[in-house]
């Protein structure tokens, strides 16, 4: 391997760091490929395409979904974020399902670790012809003075187009960090007041994100007066996105949900939902829609005005005020029984029950750490495993494997939608929140 790297560097001018990066990418793809064995082996043609895609040098660092969804900025992609986790992305490939239905894959997965957090994610176009999902992971995105690091994880499931989900991916964590910074200026510091401030900050960030979505054109332009391009007007006003956001840090979880994406906690071997899907036929949502002058029409399921299959979302200008952007927020303390948190779009949850998803993810993490006791991430001298690269890498790799396995299981169960999954190992958060 060393000799091949030297030869390749001599012929292409690559640095040793680039050579090692490409090797890590190939290893990561082998891990993802192993996760799919249970869902049926890929065709020889598809396997060849994947090998070709990943042995070519990565020039942009963007996954296919990011290329399709990024907000236009003079025609040039934004710089690749410099973060502490490894991003692995592939080109799109097309294969056939067992019945001949085309299956378009747009795969982008990440794994990594920063102090007190391990995670993995994957995003697939699945059987949908368009990629409208977006995943945002921002480790250590906010830290108050003298406070713990807070890590941001989110899944956005677009509908009608991809530009609102892409906008959320780029802006939601920025707005939330600003609101959390404002909240820190308040003087009251008791636990109840702190939780109230957190919920207020999250609610404000969703409201601001909705305002941006309503001013955004499908071409990527944001602002008033509205863009006058050919894609403005109806094409932009019928687009929206769900949002499920999880903040991890300080010994607690904060989950905010708007739409039908979902967050589920694995606690003591059981699945504990941390969000409730916003469906138009949910009794309280139905009452709210009707009170706002809207209607729920049953057309291929319950839909607002017979159009949208969820009662809350960001964007969707033409369905206001029946469809609102206010999130439901839940704050829970992380306990010794907590194993992992899964956040995903409905492409997963429509075909996989909560308990099965948690069982799959939990088993993947158990393989990384078979001891599984409450002491599993603590040394005998009382120190944690933050400085143990082997254990950290095992946890990171297993989070990525769990996300990939869940996505492939959803594909095997004939999910017809985009599938985005984030798995967060909560065992690494206890005792290391500062």
Secondary structure as UniProt FT lines:
FT   HELIX           2..12
FT   HELIX           16..35
FT   HELIX           36..39
FT   HELIX           44..55
FT   HELIX           64..69
FT   TURN            74..75
FT   STRAND          85..89
FT   STRAND          93..96
FT   TURN            98..99
FT   STRAND          102..105
FT   STRAND          108..114
FT   TURN            115..116
FT   STRAND          117..124
FT   TURN            126..127
FT   STRAND          133..143
FT   TURN            145..146
FT   STRAND          149..159
FT   HELIX           163..183
FT   TURN            184..185
FT   HELIX           191..215
FT   TURN            218..219
FT   TURN            230..231
FT   HELIX           234..237
FT   STRAND          240..241
FT   STRAND          243..249
FT   TURN            250..251
FT   STRAND          252..258
FT   STRAND          262..267
FT   TURN            268..269
FT   STRAND          270..273
FT   TURN            280..281
FT   HELIX           283..291
FT   TURN            292..293
FT   STRAND          296..298
FT   STRAND          302..304
FT   TURN            305..307
FT   STRAND          314..315
FT   HELIX           317..319
FT   TURN            320..322
FT   STRAND          328..333
FT   TURN            336..337
FT   STRAND          338..344
FT   HELIX           346..349
FT   TURN            350..351
FT   HELIX           354..368
FT   TURN            370..371
FT   TURN            374..377
FT   TURN            380..381
FT   TURN            386..387
FT   HELIX           389..412
FT   TURN            413..414
FT   STRAND          419..425
FT   HELIX           426..428
FT   TURN            429..431
//
